[in-house]
Amino acid sequence: MRVEMLVGLKVTNEEGYAEYRKAMRPLLLATGGDFGCDFRVSEVLRAPGEADINRVFTIHFPSASIRDTFFADPTYLAIKERHFKAAVEGTTILASYQRDDERL
């Protein structure tokens, strides 16, 4: 069983966000995690609170502890500081759940 998150972002710099993904994905893969679905959103009809979302994706990990370790890793945090913060204005965790189905 794996842990999956559904995430909404407000990406303000597509090139910068692409650099973030390129830099962090090898670390993600090394944990046994990866991205699932990934969408650029052109119209949001309803979002939680004041969330302004133009990108939605799933990201998964083998377990919650591996997810937590990944997001606390100093190498990941340096990549986030260098690329993510300048490219993304807002992050909304839409859902987090456990999943048996490994098809995605």
C-alpha positions as CSV (number, residue, x, y, z in Angstrom):
1,M,0.0,0.0,0.0
2,R,1.3,3.4,-0.8
3,V,0.6,7.0,0.3
4,E,-0.6,9.4,-2.3
5,M,-1.2,13.1,-2.3
6,L,-3.4,15.2,-4.5
7,V,-1.8,18.7,-4.8
8,G,-2.9,22.0,-6.3
9,L,-0.4,24.7,-7.1
10,K,-0.4,28.3,-8.4
11,V,2.6,28.1,-10.7
12,T,3.8,31.6,-11.7
13,N,7.0,30.6,-13.6
14,E,6.7,27.4,-15.8
15,E,10.4,27.3,-16.6
16,G,11.4,27.6,-12.9
17,Y,8.9,24.9,-11.9
18,A,10.2,22.6,-14.7
19,E,13.7,23.1,-13.3
20,Y,12.4,22.3,-9.8
21,R,10.8,19.0,-11.1
22,K,13.9,18.1,-13.0
23,A,16.2,18.6,-10.0
24,M,14.0,16.9,-7.4
25,R,12.6,13.9,-9.3
26,P,15.8,11.8,-9.0
27,L,15.6,12.1,-5.2
28,L,11.9,11.2,-5.4
29,L,12.5,8.2,-7.5
30,A,15.3,7.1,-5.2
31,T,12.8,6.9,-2.3
32,G,10.5,4.7,-4.4
33,G,8.1,7.6,-5.0
34,D,7.0,9.3,-8.2
35,F,4.4,11.5,-9.8
36,G,1.2,10.0,-11.1
37,C,-1.2,12.3,-12.9
38,D,-0.2,15.9,-13.8
39,F,-2.5,18.6,-15.2
40,R,-2.3,22.2,-16.2
41,V,-5.7,23.7,-15.2
42,S,-7.3,26.4,-17.3
43,E,-10.4,27.0,-15.2
44,V,-11.1,26.3,-11.6
45,L,-14.8,26.2,-10.7
46,R,-14.4,25.6,-7.0
47,A,-11.3,25.4,-4.7
48,P,-10.8,25.3,-1.0
49,G,-10.8,28.7,0.6
50,E,-9.0,31.3,-1.4
51,A,-6.8,28.8,-3.3
52,D,-5.7,29.9,-6.8
53,I,-4.8,26.8,-8.6
54,N,-3.5,26.3,-12.2
55,R,-1.7,22.9,-11.7
56,V,-2.9,19.7,-10.2
57,F,-1.0,16.5,-9.7
58,T,-0.6,13.3,-7.7
59,I,2.6,12.3,-6.0
60,H,3.1,9.0,-4.2
61,F,5.5,7.3,-1.8
62,P,5.8,3.8,-0.4
63,S,4.8,5.0,3.1
64,A,4.0,8.1,5.1
65,S,7.4,7.9,6.9
66,I,9.2,7.9,3.6
67,R,7.1,10.9,2.4
68,D,8.0,12.8,5.6
69,T,11.7,11.9,5.4
70,F,11.7,13.0,1.7
71,F,10.2,16.5,2.4
72,A,12.6,17.0,5.3
73,D,15.7,16.0,3.4
74,P,18.3,18.8,3.3
75,T,19.1,18.1,-0.4
76,Y,15.4,18.4,-1.3
77,L,15.0,21.5,0.8
78,A,17.9,23.2,-1.0
79,I,16.3,22.3,-4.4
80,K,13.0,23.7,-3.1
81,E,14.7,26.9,-2.0
82,R,16.5,27.4,-5.3
83,H,13.7,26.6,-7.7
84,F,10.3,26.1,-6.2
85,K,9.9,29.3,-4.1
86,A,10.5,31.6,-7.1
87,A,8.2,29.6,-9.4
88,V,5.2,28.7,-7.2
89,E,3.0,31.3,-5.4
90,G,0.8,28.8,-3.5
91,T,0.4,25.2,-2.6
92,T,-2.9,23.4,-1.6
93,I,-2.9,19.8,-0.4
94,L,-6.3,18.7,-1.7
95,A,-6.1,15.2,-0.3
96,S,-3.8,12.6,1.2
97,Y,-4.7,8.9,1.2
98,Q,-3.5,5.4,1.1
99,R,-3.9,3.4,-2.1
100,D,-3.7,-0.3,-2.8
101,D,-4.1,0.1,-6.6
102,E,-0.6,0.3,-8.1
103,R,-1.8,1.0,-11.7
104,L,-0.8,4.7,-11.8
